[in-house]
Amino acid sequence: MKKIITTANAPAPIGPYNQAIMTGNTLYTSGQIAIHPKSGELVLDDIKTEAEQVMQNLKAILDEVGMTFENVIKTTIFLNDMNNFAQVNEVYGSYFNEDTAPARETVAVAALPKFVNVEISVIAVK
C-alpha cells in the first residue's frame, strides 16, 4: 500500500505527481530541483547554491518521514552539463558519510524541468 508524502518544507509539485511515496519501509522521492519551498522561486545563483537547495528539499522530505540521509540507499542525479559534476558532487558529498554513502548514478541530459541545471531523487529505507 502506498502513502503519499507531502511537506510544506519542500516545493509543491509542478505537475501530476507527489513529492514522495512511502510503501512499507521504503521512501521514493520525486526528483527535486532548486525551487525554494517558501517563495516558489528558482535558486539558480550558481551551481553549488542550486545543488544545496536541491539537497535541502530532499532533506525536508526525509525529515517528514523521520529519516535522514543515512537512510538513503540509492540516488539518481541528472545534470544538464557534466562540467558541473565536480561542484554538484562536492555539495552532494557533504550530506553523506563516505563509508556508508548510497549507490548512485549520474546522468547527463539535454534539459531538465524549468531549465534547471541539476535534479536529484532518492530512495530511502527505514
C-alpha positions in Angstrom: 0.0 0.0 0.0 1.4 3.4 -0.9 1.2 6.5 1.3 1.5 10.0 -0.3 4.2 12.1 1.5 3.9 15.9 1.4 5.6 18.7 3.4 5.4 22.4 3.1 9.2 22.5 3.7 9.8 21.2 0.1 8.5 22.6 -3.1 4.9 21.7 -4.1 4.7 19.5 -7.2 4.5 21.3 -10.5 2.7 18.5 -12.3 0.7 15.3 -11.7 3.0 13.8 -9.2 3.7 13.8 -5.4 6.8 14.9 -3.5 7.3 11.3 -2.4 5.6 7.9 -1.9 6.1 5.6 1.1 5.4 1.9 0.6 6.3 -0.3 3.5 9.6 1.0 4.9 10.7 2.4 1.6 10.5 6.0 0.5 10.7 7.0 -3.1 11.1 10.8 -3.8 10.3 12.6 -6.9 13.2 14.4 -8.5 13.9 17.6 -6.7 15.0 20.8 -8.4 16.2 24.1 -6.8 12.8 25.6 -6.0 12.7 27.4 -2.7 9.7 25.9 -0.9 8.6 29.2 0.7 8.9 31.6 -2.2 8.4 29.2 -5.0 11.3 30.9 -6.8 14.2 29.0 -8.5 17.5 29.3 -6.7 20.0 29.5 -9.6 22.7 31.8 -8.3 25.4 29.3 -9.1 25.6 25.5 -9.5 26.7 24.9 -5.8 23.8 27.1 -4.4 21.4 25.3 -6.8 22.7 21.9 -5.6 22.4 22.9 -2.0 18.8 23.9 -2.4 18.1 20.5 -4.1 19.6 18.7 -1.2 17.7 20.8 1.3 14.5 19.9 -0.5 15.3 16.3 -0.3 16.2 16.7 3.4 12.8 18.2 4.1 11.1 15.2 2.6 13.3 12.8 4.5 12.6 14.7 7.7 8.8 14.5 7.1 9.0 10.7 7.5 11.6 10.6 10.2 14.5 9.7 8.0 17.9 11.2 7.4 20.5 10.9 4.5 21.8 7.8 6.4 18.6 6.0 5.3 19.2 6.7 1.6 20.2 3.6 -0.3 20.1 4.9 -3.9 20.3 8.3 -5.6 19.9 9.5 -9.2 21.5 12.8 -10.3 20.5 14.4 -13.5 22.8 17.1 -14.9 22.3 19.2 -18.0 26.1 19.7 -18.2 28.7 17.2 -17.0 31.1 20.1 -16.5 29.1 20.8 -13.3 29.7 17.3 -11.9 32.6 18.2 -9.5 30.8 21.1 -7.9 27.5 19.2 -7.6 29.4 16.2 -6.2 31.1 18.4 -3.6 27.7 19.6 -2.3 26.1 16.2 -2.6 29.0 14.5 -0.8 28.7 16.8 2.2 25.3 15.2 3.0 26.7 11.6 3.2 29.2 9.7 5.2 31.6 8.3 2.5 31.8 4.9 4.2 28.0 4.4 4.1 27.1 6.5 1.0 24.3 5.1 -1.2 24.5 3.6 -4.6 24.2 6.3 -7.3 24.2 7.1 -10.9 24.8 10.5 -12.5 23.2 11.0 -15.9 23.8 13.9 -18.4 20.5 15.1 -20.0 19.6 17.6 -22.7 17.3 19.6 -20.5 15.5 19.5 -17.1 12.2 20.9 -15.9 12.2 24.7 -15.7 15.6 24.5 -17.5 17.5 24.0 -14.2 21.0 22.5 -14.1 20.5 19.6 -11.6 17.8 17.3 -10.4 18.2 14.6 -7.8 15.9 11.8 -6.5 16.5 9.3 -3.7 15.2 6.0 -2.4 15.5 5.5 1.4 14.7 2.7 3.7 13.8 2.8 7.5 
